[in-house]
Amino acid sequence: MQKYQILIKLRSDLCVSDGGIYNSAIDTDVCYDKNGFPYIPAKRLKGCLREAALELKDWGHKLSPDKMFGCEGNQTGSIRIGNAYLINLSEYEALVNKYKGHMLLHSQNILGQFTYVRVQTSVDRETGTAEENSLRTIRVINKGCVFTAEVSMDDRQAMEEVQFHSLELCCRALRHMGISRTRGLGEVEVTLQKAADHGKDLKDADGLKDADESKIADELKIADGEGEEPEEQKSDFLEYEIYLHEPVICKSVNGEEENTMDYIDGGKILGLLVKLCKERSEADFQKLLSEKNLKCSNAYLSDGKQRLVEVPASLYSVKNEKKLYADRSVPIPDGDDAPGEIRQLKPMKHCYVFRDLNGVLHTRSVELQESCHHRRPEDKSIGRACDEESGNSTFYQISSITPGQRFRGYVMASPDIIKIISQCIRENPDIMLGYGRIAEYGSASWQIIKTEEKKEIRKQTVREFMIKLESPAIIYSSNAAYTADWHILAEEIEACLNIRSDVVEERQKFINYTTVGGFQVTWGMRKPALEAFDKGTVLCYKCREAVEIPVGETIWLGERCAEGYGEATVTAIEKSEKRDYYCERITETQDSDVVTCNPDRIPDTNPEYPLKELSASESSFLWKLCMDKFEQYVYFTAGSNAWNDIQKPDWDKEVLKPTVSNLLLMCSENSSKQEVDLAARERFKKKAEGKKDKETSWNQINSCVCEQARELPGRFMNEYGVEDFHIDQELVEFFYLKEYLKQLKYALRHEKEGKDS
């Protein structure tokens, strides 16, 4: 498939807002990633191009906006647009990775290189003054910045040529984007070109990938069998891991786009495999459809080493104690083993867990994000979203899984099918998942972790065991109806394990419920919403006599097992040694990146790398970053020194005030420190009354400025870990003089106000 690039040049400042704010200081903010680099979301770009297509159609051009960009319902567009990123982003990212953790590379410092903050207010038309409480701030991207977005089209040659011509017209017609288009913001020049025309600076798929794709593979490698080709001739089990490059929307049946599931359900994996097999060959497609033992598990959060699972419903957290929990499936010990006090318990919140080699419980949660979008009214003369009777113009938000996270699942099938699936994965490492895949959402990559032949199931003889659902289970009763009755679930388990009901002495239940649904793309209809048993559900059994069960194995219960429903594990309940009833758990967090696909860019939660000295001369980007921080450093240093210097007893404050005013005027009229020196000597050498005192005051100021400015570059480099920051000392002195005089003026005014009060 031919890749194309949309090149966006900003002819004026631009604000593409994401609906968020920064620290209550910015009322309307731009979109930027965790490193601080601004970008233009693909949905905004696609919406603007669609509007351009509608206008061109009105002007008589033969375009089909619905076919190009999709429309409401299930009609997917034939053009896929990625986020638009800075043209030299790969170079900037390399520098950020090289000096990862350096204090100057804070996201807000980087963002300040490409943006600035505007302050505006509303005016009362009657009085001509600013309205009360109308002051607001808006961050905008600097005029002159250049962005690129990757575009992919239908790979059929005839269709591709038509699409390219149509999209090229839309790009040429697009002149404005973002907010405040009628007030000078958002003027752009947009062109479409082949990706190869622009060279290596353009990013890979969806404007996200770095040239070195091996970094992604390194993040996903598993120590076992690393670098070896897996033996697939007899394998009936395949484990894979997915890495999210973009947010992924997994719609929840309870909330459309407003709520997303925090895992990738097996139905999406099954649908993806069917699509890839069909594209590969009709024979592979038919084999996959006829496979009776095919099961695609849900892909749950991974820590890079293992697949995490839902916290068991039998685990309860201790109220007002974040680290303590108790297992309700275990009776409270009595006698000498009884806990000191009985604490109040509450169900543990939804999370994913694993136990380490010492049996300590670790919990993690999937990071989700909310993105704000809006649909403009049909009347395009209105440049904002507003309430309409038709409901076509509205604000809405989309919930999605934050990119930069890993999810792991597996597929079980016959060896022939596993071989086909493994070939599909290797041939298609880059995939699209979830909803909204034609813009901004869904880009991911996956690779095989391992394939193996499942050993023959060995049963153990036990009297007590536990069944835990690892995925939602849809249970069909004997009355030909779906049910959420736990007794029917127990019957399903006992039938699967071949246990007679009269053998069971006691059942203990910890039930989670959920609603499952789906969408049938072929029919264009929703699947029925069903009440089901949710993952984490636990049933504990105690039998009158020993029974043989597959301890440690996975069993499948209920309906739609091929889509990942009904996965359950069997665990023996053993009489453990003496232990505390209340146990500690470890809550782990992960820092995922908002818009990147390169795992090397994910910042460590607790970085262990040594702090490198940043070389300011390495690139113009780092030089500007250091220069901005140096200006701030000069400002604060001048303020501190000025307030200390006016306390010197030999400084005449009555003479100092007019001298400072004269010098500030000289600084505004001259362009260098040397010119200010000449102007001051010329002005103060006169023998008029008071001139001699002003000359003395100027000499005191000049002496302090020269001495303090001489040390500034070296002190700055030492304090901020910078090297090779060479700057003309004359410029430093002139800049420092201006800031020093301003601070002297404020200090003198503050001292006078203090005496008057």
N, C-alpha and C positions, 0 to 999 in steps of 0.2 A: 504494500500500500504506500503510495507516494505521500510524503509529509510536506506540509506547507507551513509558512510562517506569516502571521499578521504582524506588521511593524507599525507601532503607534508612537508618533512623535508629538509631544505636548507643545502646542503653540501658545498656551497660556497655562496658568496654574490650574490644578485639577484636584477635586475632592470626590473620591468614590468612597462613600461612607459605608461602614458595616453596622451602623446602629449602636456602636459602643462608645464609651468615653474612657479617658485615661485620668485616673486619680482625681476626678471631679474638676480638673483644670481645663479639660478640652470637652466642649459640649458636642461637637461633631468631629469625629476622628476619621482618618483614612484607614484602609486595610493594610496591615503589615504583618510579617511573620515574627517568630520569636527572636530572631536575630535583629529585627528592626528594619528589614528591607521592605519598602512598600510594594504592593502589587495591585493589579486590577482583576477582580474576580471574574471568572468566565461567564457567570450568569449575567453580570452587568453588560459585558461585551456582547454576549449573544443577544440580549434584549435590544441593545442599541442597533446591532446589525439587522435584527428582525424589523425594527421600525424603519430603517433605511430601505429594506426590501419592500415593505408595504407602500412607502412613498414612491419608489420606483415603479411599482405595479400600477399605482394611480396615474403615473405619468405615461403609461403605455408600454413599459418594458414587460416582456414575457417572463415573469418570475413566479415561482410557487413557494411563498414563504413557509407554508405548512410543511411541505416536503423537505425543505432545506433545514428548518429549525424545529420542526415538530409543532404540535398543538395540544390543547387540553384533551385529556383522555389517554389513549394508548398509542397514538401515532408518534413514533420516535423519528426525529430528524435524521437526515442522511449525513449531516456535517457535525463533527465533534470538535468543540473548541476548548482549549485549555486555558488556565489562568495566564495572564500577561505579566511577565517578570522583567526586571531591569535587564538591559541588553548585556551588561557585563557581570551578571550575577554570579556566574561560575568563578570568575576571578575574585570577587568580593568574598564569596563563601570560602574559597581556598585560604584567604588571609585570616578570616575569622576562625577557621579550623586550626590554622597554624598557631595562632595566639589565643587559643581557646581559654577562657577564664580571665583574660586580661581586663583590668578595671576600665580601660578606655573603650572596650568593645561592648559596653552595655547597650541593650537594644535601643534605649532612648537616645544615646549618643549617636548611634548609627542612623537612626531615623532622622535626626536633626541634620544629617548631611544631605538629605533629599527632600526635606519638607521644611515648612515654617508655619507659625501660628498667626492667624489673622484675628483681630478683635473688631467687633462691629456691634452696632446698637440700632434700635428703632427710634424714629423721630416722631414726636407728637405734632401732627400737621397744624393743629390750632395754635400751639404755643411756640413751635419751632425748636423745642428743646428735646433732649433725650427722654424717652419714656422710662418710667421707674421700673427697675428690675428687668430691663431688656438687654443688658450687656451680655454678650455671648462670644465664645471663641470657636474658631474653626481651623482645623489643620489642613493644609493643602500641599500637594506635591509640586515641586519647583518646575516652572516653565523650562523647557529644554530637555527634560528627561526622556529617554527612549525606552519603550517596552516591547517585548516580543511575546506572542502567544502561538502555540502550535495548533495546527488544524489538520484533521484527518477527514477523508471523504470516502464515499463509496468507491471500492477498488475496481469496479467495472469501468473499462477505459472510456466508453461512450458517455456514461453517466458522470465520470470524473471530469471530463472536459466541459460538460455543461455546467456542472457545479462550480468549477473553478471560474468560469466566465461570470456566472451569476454572483458568486461571492466577491469577485473582484469589483463588480459594479457597486455592490453594497458597501464595500470598504471605501471606495472613492466618494460615495454619497454621504458617508458618515463624517460629520464635521464637529459635532459636540457630544460630550458624554459627562456623566457625573451630575452633581447638584449645582444649583445657581448658574445654569447655562445661560440665562438671560441677563446675568450680572457680571459677565466677563470671565467666568470660570469655564473650564472644560473644552476649550477649542483644541482640536486634534487634527492631525494628518495621518490617515490610515492607508496602508498599502498591503497588498497580498503578493507573496513571492514564494518560490520553492525553497525548502529548507536548506538545500545544498548551496543556494546562492549567497547565503549570508555567512558561511564559515563556521568555525568551531565555537564562537562565542554564543551561538544560539543553543538553547537547552534542548535536551532530548524530550521524550514523550511527555506531552501535556505541560511543557515548560518547566519540568521539574527535575529531570535526571541530570546528574553530572556525567562527564565522559567516562569516568572510571566506574563501570558497573560492577566490578569485582568487589567493591566495598560492600555492596548490598549482600552479595553472596557470602562474604566473610562474616557478616552479622548473622546470617542464617545457618552457618555451618554447625554441624554437630560433631563432637569429637569422634564418636563411634563410626568407623567406616569412612572417615573424611578422605575425599579424593578418589574413592573407589566406585566403580560402576556396580550398582546393586544387582544381585542375582534375581531375575524376575521370572524365570521359567516356571518356578513352582510357587511363586509368591501369591498369596491370597489376601494380603494386608498391605496397604500403602498409607504412610503418614506424610502429611504435607504441612508447610507453614506459609502463611500469607503475611505480607508486609504491606501496610496501607501507605500509599503515596499521597492520596487525597482523602478528604472526609468521605465516609461511606454511609449511605442512608439505608437502614434496614427497617422499613416501616413496621410500626406496631399496630396490631389490629384495634388497639384502643385509642389511637390518636393521629392516624394518618402521618403527615410529615412532622407534626408537632412532637411526636414521641418516636424514638427509635429504639429498637432492641440493642443491647450491648454485646451481641454476638452475631456471627454470620450463620444463619440457619442452613441445615443440610439441603433444603430445597433449592437454595440459590446455587450451591455447589453442584447439585445434580443437574440443574438446568444448564449451568455453564459447561459441564462435561458433555451433556447431550449436544449442545451447540458446537463444541469443538470437534466431537466425533463426526457430526454431520458434515462439517466443513472439510474434515480430513478425508473421509470416504463414506459412501453409502453402506458398504459392507460393515464397517466399524459401527456405524449408526444403528444398523439392524441388530448387530450382536449386543450392543448395549441395551437396546430396548427389550430384547428377549432374555436378559439376565434376570433370573428369579432371586438370586441371593445377593443382589446389589444393595449395599447399605452405605449411605453417605452421612457421616456424623456431623453434628454441629461443630463449627470452628469456634473454640473458646479462647480467651486471653492466654497468651504464652509469655513466659519470662525469658524466652530464648533457649531454654533447656527442656521444658516440659509443658504439657497442656494442663492448665488450671481448670478446676471444676467448681460447680456451685457449692456454697457452704451448706452442709447438711441442716435440715430443718430441726434436727434434734439438738443442735448447739444453741445455747442461749447465752447472751452477754449479761454480765453483772451490772445492775443499774448503778450509774454514777462511777463506774470503773471502766475505763476505755480498754484496758489490757486484759482484764479477767473474763473468763467464760466458763461455762459448765455444760456437760453433756447430759441432757435429760434422759437419754436412753440408759444411763447407768444409775442404779439406785443410790440414794444418799447413804453413805456409810454410817454405821452406828457403832456404839462402843468406843473403843480407843481410837478408831479410825474416823470418827465423826468430825466434821469441820467445826471450828470454834464457834461460828455463828451461821445461821441460815440467812443468806442474803436474798434480796429481791432480784428476780431474773426477768429478762424481757427477750423476745425473739431477736436473734442476731440479724442485723440488716443485710440485705442482699450484697454479696461480694463473691469473689472467686478465691479458692484456697488451695494450699498444698501443705504437706507435712515434710519436714526435713528428716535427715537420718536419725535425729534424736527424738523424733515424734512431736516437735514443736510446730504448732499451727501458724502458718503465714497467710495473711489475707491481702488481697489486692482488689482494686476496683478499676473498671474500664473508664477511661476519660471520654466524656461526651462534650459536644460544643453546640451552641445555638447560633445560627446565622440568620440575620434579618434581611428580608427582601421586600420589594414592593412592586406592584403592578400599576403602571401609569394608566390614566383614564383613556377612553377612546378618543376624546378630543385632545389631540397632541399639542394644541396651543397652551394647554395647562401643563406646566413643567413639573408637576409634583403629583404624588398620590393623594386622592381625596375620596370622601365618601360619595358614592353614587347609588342611585336607585337600582341600577343594573347589577351592582356588586362587582363590576369588572375592575375597578380600581380599589386596591386595598393593600394594607401592610400585612405581612405574614412572616412567620419564622419557621425555620427548618432545623430539626434536631438531627445530629449525625455523630458517628464515631470519629473521634479526633485522629488525624493521621499520625504516623510515626509509631504505631502500635503493631504488635504481632499477634496473630491468631493461629491456632493449630487444631487440626482435625484429621480424620482418617477415612479411608474408603475400604470396605470389605466386599470382595467379589471373587469370582473364579479366576484362576491364573491368567487365562486368555484375556479377560476383561482388564485385569490389573496391568497387564503388559500394554494394552491399548491406551489406558488412562495415563500411564507413566510416559508414554511417547507423546501424548497430547500436552502434558505439562511441560516437558522439555522443549517441545516445539513452540509453545505459547507461554513463555515466562511472564509476560505482561498481560494482565487481565483487567476487565471492568466488572464491578460488582454493584449491586443495589440499584437504587433509583437515581434519576437525574444524571445519568451517565454521559449525556451529550454536552454537559458543561459543568465544570467545577467539582463534580463528585464522581467517586467510583474507581479511580485509578489505583491499581494494586499490582503486586508481583507475587508469584509463589514459586516454590521449588519443593522437590521431594526430600524429605528427611530420611526416610528409610522404607524399604519394602522387605517383607519377610513372609515366610510360611508359618502360619499358625500351628503350633504343636497340638497334638491330640489333647483334648480336655481331660484333665485328671480330677476326679471327684474326691472329696474328703468327707469323712463321717463326722458330723457335728450335731449338737442338740440345740445350740443357739446361733442364730445368724441374723444378718441385717441386709435388707435390700434398699439401695438408694438409687433414685432416678437421677441420671445425669442429663436428661433432656425431657421436655414435656412428653407426656404419654396420653394418647387418645385411646380410650377404652370403649369397646363395643360390647354391650350387654347381650344376654341371651334373648332379650325382648326386641332385638333388632333396632336398638336405639343407642346413641352415644350417652355415656353416663359419667358422672363425677362422684359416684358412690364408692367409698374406699373399700367396702366389702367386695365389690366386683373386681377392683384392682387386686385385692388379696387372692381372689379366686384365680385371676389371670396369672399371678406369680406362682401359685401352687401348681397350676396346670403346667406352666412352663418348666418348673423344677421337678415335676412328677411326684408331688407330695400329696398324700391323702389328707383331707380336711380333718379326719378324726385323730390324726397324729399330732396336730397342732394343739398345744396346751394353752398358749397365750400369744396374743398379738398386741404390739404397742405401736401406735401410729403417730407420725408427725407430718402433717399434710400441708402442702402448698398448692394453691389453685391458680390457674391462669386461663386466658381465653386465646385460642389459636384460630387462625384463618388463613388467608392467602388469596392469590389471584391466578385464574386460569387464563394465560395469555392467548392460547389458541381459540378459546371460546369467547374471550373478552368479557369474562364474568368473574365475580368474586366467589371464592370458596365459602361455604357456610362457616359462620363463627361458632366455635364449639367450646364448651367448658371442658378443661382438661386438668390433669394433675401436673403441676409445674416441677421443673428440675429442683433438686434438693429434697424432695419428698422422701421420707424414711419410714420403712416398716420393719420392726424388730420381731423376730419369731423365737418362741421357746417351744420345743417339741417334747412330747412325752417319751419318745425314744429317738435314738440316733438316726439321722437321715443322711443320704449321700447327695451332696450338692456340689456344683462347680465353683468352689471358693476362689476368689480372686479373678474370676472371669466376667465377661460382659454378656448379658442376655438382652433380648429385644422383646418388648411387650406392646401389644395393641396394634393399632393401624398406622399406615404411612411410615413404616420403618425405613424405607428407602430414602425418605426425606429427612432422616435424623431423629424422628420421633420414637419414643419408647426405649431409649438406651438406658440400661440399668446395670449396676455392679453388685456382686454378691460378696459379702465379707463375713467371716466367722467372728462371733463374739467370744473372746477368750477371757478367762478369769485372770486378769492382770495382777501384777504385784501391787503392793500398797502404794498409793499415790494420793496427792491432794485432789479433792473434789473440784476445787476451783483452780483452773489452769491459766497460765499466761499465754497470750498470743502476740504475734509481731505483725503490725500493720505496715505494709510496704507501699511506697508510692513510686510512680514512674513519671518522668518528664518527657512528654512526647512533643514533637515539633508540629506546628500548625499547617505548614504548607510545603514541607520538603519530602523528598523520597529518599534522601541519602541518610542512612542510619548513622553515619559518622558525624552528622550534624546534631544528633540528639545530645543535649548537654547532660553530663553526669550529675546525679543528685548530690553526690559527695565527691567532687573532683579530687583526684590524687596526683594530678600532673603538676610538675614544678612551674612556677610562674616565669615565663620567658620575657625578656626585655623586648619591647616592641620597637622595630626599626622604622622610624618615621620616613626615611628616605626610600623605602622599598617600593612604595607606590604613591601616586597622588591622592588616592583614597585615604591612606593612613596619614599622609601629611596634613590633609585638611582636617581629619579627625583630631590630630594632635594640636593643630593650630586653634581650632575652636575651644578645646579644653584649656589651652594655654591662655587664651583671652579671658576665660572665666577665672583662671588661676591668678592672672594679673589683676583682675577686678577685685577679687577678695583680698589679695595681698595688699593692694593699694589702700583699701578700706581699713584694714587692720593697722597698717603702718601710719596712716594719716591720723587716726584716732590716738595713737600712742605719741606721735610727734608733737601734737598741739599741747601736750602736757609738759613739754620741755620749758623750763623757767626762762630761758633766754629768748623765747619766741614772743614777740610783741603782738598780741592778738588784735589790737586796735589797728595796727599797720597791716597785719596779715590779711585781713578781710578784703580791703581794696586791692591789695597786691594780687590776691588770687583771682579777683574779678578781671583785672587787667591781663593777667596771664592766660586766662581762659579765652579772652577775646583774641589774643595773639595766636593761640593754638588754632582757632577757627580760621584765621586769616593766613596761616602759613602751613606748609606741608612737611616740615621736618623739624627735628629738635635743633639743628644748627641754625635754621632761620629764626626760630623762637629766641635762641640765645642772642643773636644779633639784634633782633627787635627789642628785647628787654634791655640790653646794654644801651641802645640808642635812646630808649625812653627814660631810663632811670639815671643816666649820667648827668642829666641837667641839674643845676644847682638850685632849682626852685625848692620852696619849702615842702618838706615831706618826701622829696624824691630820694634823698640819701637813705632815709629809713626804709623806703620800699626796695632800694637796691640791696640793702642788708638782708631784708626778708627774702628777696629773690635768691640771693646767694645761699641762704640757709636751705631753701626749697630745692635749689639746683643741686646742692651738695648731697642732700638726702636721696634725690631721684637718681643721680648717677651711681651712687654707692649701692642702693637697693636694686636698681635695674640690672646692674652688672651681675648680680647673683641669681637673677630669676631663671634663666634657661637651665642652668645647672641644677638648681633646686627642684625645678619642675621635672626634669628627667629622672632625678633620684627618687622623688616622691611617687611618680606615676610609672616607673619602670620603662622609660623610653630611652632610646639611644639614637644617634645620628640625627638629632633634631637641631639642625644648624640654621640660625636665623640672624639676620643683620642686627648687630647691637644698636645701631642708630635707630632702627625701627622700634626696637624694644623700648628704648629710652623715651622716644616720642609718644608711643602708645601708653607707656606707664605714666608719663608726665600728665597726660590728659586725664587719666583715671584718678591719679593722685590728687590733682587739683579739684576735681569734682568731689572727691571724698573729703578733702579739707573744707570745702565750702559747706557740705552737709554737717560736718563735725562742728564747725564754728556756729552755724545756725542752731544746732541742737544744744550747744553749750549756752548760748545766749537765751534760748527759750527756757532752759532749766533755771538760769539765774533770775529771769523775770517772774517765773512762777514761785 
